[in-house]
Every structure is written in C-alpha cells, then in structure tokens.
Amino acid sequence: MIAIIDYGMGNLRSVQKGFERVGHPAVVTRDPATIAQARGVVLPGVGAFNACMENLRRFGLVEPIQESVRAKKPFLGICLGFQLLFSESEEFGPEKGLDLFPGRVVGFRAENGLKVPHMGWNRIHKRADSPFLEGISEGEYFYFVHSYYVVPEEPSIAATTTSYGASFVSSIATDRLFACQFHPEKSQEIGLRVLANFGRFVAGA
C-alpha cells in the first residue's frame, strides 16, 4: 500500500489518480498507524511552507514522516513536499522544516526579466542515475509551479537540476527516497513514469 499524507493542503486527489492510472493504488490518510503500515509514503504539497508545517504539527504528522524517511521506507516528496524535507525556509521569515536533509529553501528574485513564480514546462538535467528516473531521458520536460527552490548542503544528493535564471536542484534521490520540485501528476505521460517507477519500487521493496 502507498500512503499519501493528508495534512489538509495540496493536490492530494490528483496525485492519487496519477498512481491509479499507472496501476498502483494509493490511499489518502493522516492516520499515523496507516502511514506506519504503508510500504511507501508520498508527501505532496501546494501552498505556503509555514502553513504546511503548522498543519503537519497540528495533525501529529511530523514524527511519522521523519520516522518513515529515517527507517528508509520508500518515500516520494512532491513540490512543497520536497521543500519540507530540508532544514528551513526563508518564506515568510525563517521557518524550520522537517530537517531530514541539511539545506535551505530560498526564493527566486524577480530581476533581469525573471518572472516569479516559475510556472510552466521546463527541462530537467540528470545529475545521477536513480531507479525513480528509469526511462526518463536527459532534457525531458516537466511541469513546475513554485516561487522557492531548495539549496541542499550536500550537492551529492541532487538527481536533477533545472535552469531558471540560474541552475537549481529540481530533484534529489537516495537509495530509497526521491523528492522533486516538479509535479509528476501534472506532467502528462513523462510524469506518470515517475509515479510508475515509484510504485514498482515500493512493490519490490
């Protein structure tokens, strides 16, 4: 079973439908016991960093998420669910994140004609091989919508980068975790391939 964490914000149903389309059923839940029993965990996210962290604390979800990652359960973070994994965000002043990876979330600067938010289709540039990116070629287009991006302290975890004004880390990967700034569930067939890869990884874990 794949558990999609429900903290009262985000595009939960579209992520669930994406998994259903690729043959990997997923349940939307905020029950810590269900999350603990799941074979894979997904943290989606749309909205403000501080509001999301507040809801995670209010629903008692911080510890279940941290435990899932530390126990090396297959884990997928999407958009804000990617950013929340890091130490802190500068959005609305410094706000502590889940602190599972050292690094900061910083904002794009609207200068030299750069539009903020970064919204629409953009390329990824692969920096590392990962089973979560199987069948996805260098330079593929994914759908983005965000005003902030992650600056990891450990560059080695970067799986892809994307250029927008400058190069930023658009996904990270470890042996059992993948987290991305782009939206697989909004990226048509190429995005569904990411969800299918994660589903197969969970099934084989």
LINBELHU-V11998 format. One record per run of one state. SS is the DSSP state (alpha for helix, beta for strand, coil for the rest). FROM is the first residue (numbers start at 1). TO is the last residue. If there is no record, write none. Layout:
SS FROM TO
SS FROM TO
//
This chain:
coil 1 1
beta 2 5
coil 6 11
alpha 12 21
coil 22 25
beta 26 29
coil 30 31
alpha 32 37
coil 38 39
beta 40 43
coil 44 48
alpha 49 58
coil 59 61
alpha 62 70
coil 71 73
beta 74 78
coil 79 79
alpha 80 83
coil 84 85
beta 86 89
coil 90 94
beta 95 96
coil 97 100
beta 101 107
coil 108 117
beta 118 123
coil 124 124
beta 125 126
coil 127 130
alpha 131 133
coil 134 140
beta 141 146
coil 147 147
beta 148 152
coil 153 154
alpha 155 157
beta 158 163
coil 164 166
beta 167 173
coil 174 176
beta 177 180
coil 181 183
alpha 184 186
coil 187 187
alpha 188 204
coil 205 205
//
